[in-house]
Amino acid sequence: MLEMGAGLFVADFGRGLRKGSLEEKQRNDYLKEAYRILQPFGLLLVAEPAKVEKQKELEGAIKEAGFKVLEAYQRASFSCMLAVKV
């Protein structure tokens, strides 16, 4: 985890959210921790290698953790989701 000035806090969970990875079982724990450390209306950005069939599953996990997904989009070979803590 890297803390930056001006109220910005960045946490890199590495491969922890990727479906099929060893850390898949911990995905919900990672998302819950992100929810815990963010202030209200804090933003979460998730970028994963693009697999359209897995995007809905990840979006569901993000919502289940308490976030509202604001935008889901493709950037190069990545599926990206921007969510806010509500």
C-alpha positions as CSV (number, residue, x, y, z in Angstrom):
1,M,0.0,0.0,0.0
2,L,1.2,3.4,-0.9
3,E,0.0,6.6,0.8
4,M,0.1,9.8,-1.2
5,G,-0.6,13.5,-0.3
6,A,-3.7,15.6,-0.8
7,G,-6.0,12.9,0.7
8,L,-5.2,10.4,-2.0
9,F,-4.7,6.8,-0.9
10,V,-3.7,4.1,-3.3
11,A,-3.9,0.3,-2.5
12,D,-2.7,-2.2,-5.0
13,F,-4.2,-5.7,-4.5
14,G,-2.2,-7.2,-7.3
15,R,-3.9,-10.2,-8.8
16,G,-6.3,-10.6,-5.9
17,L,-9.4,-9.9,-7.9
18,R,-8.8,-12.1,-10.9
19,K,-11.1,-15.0,-11.4
20,G,-9.2,-18.2,-11.5
21,S,-6.2,-16.9,-9.6
22,L,-5.0,-18.4,-6.3
23,E,-6.2,-15.3,-4.5
24,E,-9.8,-15.6,-6.0
25,K,-11.1,-16.9,-2.7
26,Q,-9.8,-13.7,-1.0
27,R,-11.4,-11.3,-3.6
28,N,-14.3,-10.5,-1.4
29,D,-11.9,-9.8,1.5
30,Y,-9.9,-7.4,-0.6
31,L,-13.0,-5.6,-1.7
32,K,-14.3,-5.3,1.9
33,E,-10.9,-3.9,3.0
34,A,-11.0,-1.4,0.2
35,Y,-14.5,-0.4,1.3
36,R,-13.3,-0.1,4.9
37,I,-10.3,2.1,4.2
38,L,-12.0,4.5,1.8
39,Q,-13.8,7.5,3.0
40,P,-17.5,8.0,2.0
41,F,-17.7,8.8,-1.7
42,G,-14.1,7.4,-2.1
43,L,-13.4,5.9,-5.5
44,L,-12.4,2.4,-6.4
45,L,-10.8,1.7,-9.8
46,V,-10.4,-2.0,-10.8
47,A,-8.5,-2.9,-14.0
48,E,-8.4,-6.6,-15.0
49,P,-7.4,-8.4,-18.2
50,A,-10.4,-8.2,-20.4
51,K,-12.7,-11.2,-20.3
52,V,-16.2,-10.1,-21.0
53,E,-17.8,-13.2,-19.5
54,K,-16.2,-12.5,-16.2
55,Q,-17.1,-8.8,-16.0
56,K,-20.6,-9.3,-14.6
57,E,-19.2,-11.6,-11.9
58,L,-16.6,-9.0,-10.8
59,E,-19.2,-6.2,-11.0
60,G,-21.5,-8.3,-8.7
61,A,-18.7,-8.8,-6.2
62,I,-17.9,-5.0,-6.2
63,K,-21.6,-4.2,-5.5
64,E,-21.8,-6.9,-2.8
65,A,-18.9,-5.2,-1.0
66,G,-21.0,-2.0,-0.8
67,F,-19.8,0.0,-3.8
68,K,-21.9,1.5,-6.5
69,V,-20.4,0.9,-10.0
70,L,-20.4,4.2,-11.9
71,E,-18.8,3.0,-15.1
72,A,-17.5,-0.2,-16.7
73,Y,-15.4,0.2,-19.8
74,Q,-12.7,-1.4,-21.9
75,R,-9.2,0.2,-22.2
76,A,-6.7,-1.6,-24.4
77,S,-6.8,-5.2,-23.2
78,F,-8.3,-4.4,-19.8
79,S,-11.8,-4.3,-18.4
80,C,-12.1,-1.4,-16.1
81,M,-14.6,-0.5,-13.4
82,L,-15.0,2.7,-11.5
83,A,-17.0,2.5,-8.4
84,V,-17.8,4.7,-5.4
85,K,-18.2,3.9,-1.7
86,V,-21.8,4.7,-0.8
